[in-house]
Amino acid sequence: MTQKRKSAPRPILAIDIGGTGLKAALVSLDGQMLSERKRIATPYPCPPTILVEALVGLVRPLKGYGRIAIGFPGVVRDGRVLTAPHYGTGVWHDFPLARALSDALGHKPARLINDAEMQGLAAISGSGLELVLTLGTGAGTALFRDGALMPHLELAHHPVHKSKTYNDYVGEAALKRSGRKAWNRRVEKVIAILASLLNYDRLYIGGGNAQKITIKLPANVSLVTNDAGLEGGGFLWRQGAEG
């Protein structure tokens, strides 16, 4: 009697929602990119119905996936959005984004996580205390201990310099306003503050503006590619998921 060959897991549709761009790609369970990355500009204003509609159009060319992984720039819990600083928390609070995208994309199972956390899943080693800092429209953070995700810290809204939050201090607007040299000095200061605050073993810096860093980084700090925000979607589904 011949054994039935187990079929390979179907690809995962990874969606990275950002303040300036929406990105999507097919990835494997181990975070390998299986398709070209698709990208469109983030629409504004951006209430839930507009974002879901834009994402459905973005992913239309991507076929054959069995599950969906979503990274969102805000606090999320149990598939729902709690805060949406870039889009307006008032219209987004308690919106079931995972369920809405699942319904819109053929009722595929969907998981929702903070975008910095999804990027971290692809970047971390899984050993020790590891912090992820994303630098894009704003600043995002994710903390892991021995590979396990810690409760979300929305450090982006915490004061870091006088009345300025991390978003104000090293976000996209600060880069444009102060220039790359001054912005790099701010990033250097933020790294030192986070090291003192959390005593992390490693720090990974990602996001669209990470490649604009010119300062010499400490030995335990490294840059990650912007694709990590999609690649982490595979790791989000590695455990307890079927193809």
C-alpha positions in Angstrom: 0.0 0.0 0.0 1.5 3.3 -1.1 1.5 6.2 1.3 -0.3 9.3 0.3 2.1 12.1 -0.4 1.5 15.2 1.8 1.0 18.3 -0.3 3.2 21.3 0.2 1.6 24.2 2.2 0.0 26.8 0.0 1.7 30.2 0.0 0.8 32.9 2.5 -0.4 36.3 1.3 1.6 38.8 3.4 0.3 42.4 3.6 2.4 45.3 5.0 0.2 48.3 5.7 2.3 51.5 6.0 1.7 55.2 6.4 2.9 56.0 2.9 2.6 52.7 1.1 0.7 49.4 1.0 2.7 46.3 0.1 1.9 42.7 -0.6 3.6 39.5 -1.7 3.3 35.7 -1.5 5.7 34.2 1.1 6.5 30.7 2.4 6.3 29.5 6.0 10.0 30.2 6.4 9.7 33.8 5.1 10.9 33.2 1.5 9.5 35.6 -1.0 7.5 33.6 -3.6 6.3 36.4 -5.8 7.1 40.0 -6.8 6.3 42.6 -4.2 3.3 44.7 -5.1 3.0 48.3 -3.9 0.6 51.2 -4.1 0.5 54.5 -2.2 -1.6 54.6 0.9 -4.9 56.4 0.2 -5.8 59.4 2.3 -8.2 59.9 3.9 -8.1 56.2 4.9 -11.1 54.9 6.8 -11.5 51.1 7.0 -13.7 50.7 3.9 -11.2 52.7 1.7 -8.2 50.7 3.0 -9.9 47.3 2.5 -10.9 48.3 -1.0 -7.3 49.4 -1.8 -5.8 46.2 -0.5 -8.2 44.0 -2.5 -7.1 45.8 -5.6 -3.4 45.6 -4.6 -3.4 41.8 -4.1 -5.6 40.9 -7.1 -2.6 39.7 -9.2 -1.4 37.4 -6.4 -2.9 33.9 -6.7 -2.9 30.5 -5.0 -2.5 31.6 -1.3 -4.3 29.8 1.5 -3.8 32.2 4.4 -3.3 35.9 5.0 -0.9 37.7 7.3 -1.4 41.4 7.9 1.0 44.0 9.5 -0.8 47.2 10.7 0.8 50.4 12.1 -1.0 50.6 15.4 -2.0 48.6 18.4 -4.0 45.5 17.4 -5.5 42.7 19.5 -7.5 39.6 18.6 -7.8 40.6 14.9 -9.1 44.1 15.7 -7.5 47.6 15.5 -7.3 49.5 18.7 -5.2 52.5 17.5 -4.5 53.8 14.1 -2.3 56.9 14.5 -1.7 57.5 10.8 -5.3 57.0 9.7 -7.4 58.3 12.7 -8.0 56.2 15.7 -11.6 57.5 16.0 -12.8 55.8 12.8 -10.6 52.8 13.2 -11.0 51.8 16.9 -12.3 48.3 17.4 -12.5 47.6 13.6 -12.2 43.8 12.9 -9.6 44.2 10.1 -8.6 40.5 10.0 -12.2 39.4 9.5 -12.9 42.2 7.0 -10.0 41.2 4.8 -10.7 37.5 5.2 -14.3 38.1 4.0 -13.1 40.3 1.1 -10.5 37.8 -0.1 -12.6 34.6 -0.3 -12.8 33.9 3.5 -9.2 32.8 3.8 -8.0 32.6 7.4 -6.3 35.9 8.4 -4.0 36.9 11.2 -3.3 40.5 12.2 -0.3 41.8 14.0 1.5 45.2 14.5 3.7 46.0 11.5 6.9 46.3 13.5 6.2 42.9 15.2 5.6 41.3 11.8 9.0 42.7 10.6 10.6 41.4 13.8 9.4 37.9 13.2 11.6 37.8 10.1 14.6 39.6 11.7 15.2 38.1 15.1 17.5 35.3 16.0 15.2 33.9 18.7 17.7 34.2 21.5 17.8 36.8 24.3 16.0 40.1 24.5 15.7 41.5 20.9 14.1 44.8 20.0 12.9 46.0 16.6 12.7 49.7 15.7 11.0 50.7 12.4 11.7 54.1 10.9 9.1 55.2 8.3 6.2 57.6 8.5 6.5 57.2 12.2 8.5 55.0 14.5 7.4 51.5 15.5 8.8 49.1 18.1 8.5 45.4 18.9 10.1 43.4 21.7 10.9 39.7 21.8 12.3 37.5 24.5 13.9 34.2 23.3 11.7 34.5 20.2 8.5 35.1 22.1 6.6 38.3 21.4 6.3 40.5 24.4 3.2 42.7 25.1 3.1 45.6 22.6 4.8 48.8 23.7 3.6 51.8 21.7 6.8 53.8 22.3 6.1 55.9 19.2 3.8 58.0 21.4 6.1 58.3 24.4 7.9 61.6 24.9 11.6 61.4 23.9 12.7 65.0 23.7 10.8 67.8 25.4 7.3 67.5 24.1 8.3 65.4 21.0 7.3 61.8 20.8 9.4 59.2 18.9 7.1 59.8 15.9 7.8 63.5 16.1 11.5 63.1 16.7 12.6 60.5 14.1 9.6 60.1 11.8 9.4 61.0 8.2 8.3 64.6 8.9 11.4 65.1 11.2 13.7 63.8 8.5 12.3 66.2 5.9 12.3 69.1 8.3 15.7 68.7 9.9 17.7 67.1 7.1 19.5 63.8 7.0 22.5 64.8 9.1 20.5 66.1 12.1 18.0 63.2 11.7 20.9 60.7 12.0 22.0 62.4 15.3 18.5 62.0 16.5 18.5 58.3 15.6 21.8 57.9 17.4 20.2 59.4 20.5 17.1 57.2 20.3 19.3 54.1 20.1 21.1 55.1 23.2 17.8 55.8 25.0 16.3 52.5 24.1 19.5 50.6 25.1 19.4 52.3 28.5 15.6 51.7 28.9 15.4 48.1 27.8 19.0 46.7 28.0 18.3 44.7 24.9 20.8 42.1 23.6 20.2 43.1 19.9 18.4 45.9 18.1 17.2 45.6 14.5 16.3 48.7 12.6 14.0 48.5 9.6 11.4 50.5 7.8 11.6 52.7 4.7 14.1 55.2 6.2 16.5 52.7 7.8 18.7 52.8 4.7 19.2 56.5 5.3 21.1 55.9 8.4 24.8 57.0 8.0 26.0 56.9 11.6 28.2 54.1 12.9 26.0 51.6 14.6 26.9 49.7 17.8 28.0 46.1 17.4 24.7 44.8 18.6 22.6 46.9 16.2 21.9 45.9 12.6 19.7 47.0 9.7 17.1 44.8 8.1 15.6 45.0 4.6 12.3 46.6 4.0 11.0 43.2 2.7 11.1 41.8 6.3 7.7 43.4 6.8 6.4 40.9 4.3 8.6 38.0 5.1 7.5 38.0 8.7 4.0 37.0 7.5 5.3 33.5 6.9 6.6 33.2 10.4 3.3 34.5 11.8 1.7 31.3 10.3 4.5 28.8 11.1 2.8 27.2 14.1 -0.6 25.7 14.2 -1.6 26.4 10.6 -2.6 24.1 7.8 -2.1 24.8 4.1 
